[in-house]
Amino acid sequence: MCHEGSWYESLREWRLGDGGKTKLWEDKWLGDESLATLFPRIYLNSHQQHACIKDAGVRRGTNGFGN
């Protein structure tokens, strides 16, 4: 049986841009599951459950990792 959607999903690429339209926890932007599903305990304790990637966390330095 051919699953037409599966080949498309495997080849699709996410472009986050500035991260303003992609929800950090709720969207499936990293693999086949949302981060909320993969890490439910962290999600439940997060104060940024509905935040977009752009607005979540703190950027430090030029690469965003504190350097």
N, C-alpha and C positions, 0 to 999 in steps of 0.2 A: 504494500500500500504506500502510495506517495503522499508525503506530508508537505504540501507546498509551502506552508508558513515556516516550517523548520529550517529550510535552506536559507530563506530570507533572513530570519532571525540570527542565524549563525554568521551571516556576512554583513549584517547591519553594523554601522559604526556610530557611536554617540559623539556628538560635538557639543561640548559643554559651553563653549564660548566663555562668557564671564561668570557663568553659573547662576545667573539671575532667574532662570526659568526652570531649573532642575532642583527638585526637593532632595535634600541630603539623605534623609531617612526613608522617605516614602516612595520615591521613584526607583525603577530598576535600571540604574545607570552603570552598575558595576556587576556584570554577570546576569543570571536569570532570576535573582531574588532581590528584594529591597534590603537595605541594611537593617531596617526595622525587623524584618523576618529573620535575617541571619543572626542578629544580635539583640534579641528582645529585651533582655535585662538592661543593657546599656540604653536602649531606646526609651524604655519606661522611666529611666532616671534622668534623661536628657531634659534640659530646660529649653532646647531648641528643636523640639519634635517636628515642627512644621516649617523649619527654616530652609531656605534655598542654600545651595552650596556656597554661593557668593557671600551670604550673610553669616554662615556658620564658622566658628573658630576665630582665631586671631592670626593675622599675618605679621610676620616679623622678618625683616631683611628682604632681599630681592627675590628669593626663591620660595618664600612662604613657610620655611621650616626653621626660622629663627637664626639663620646665618646672615 
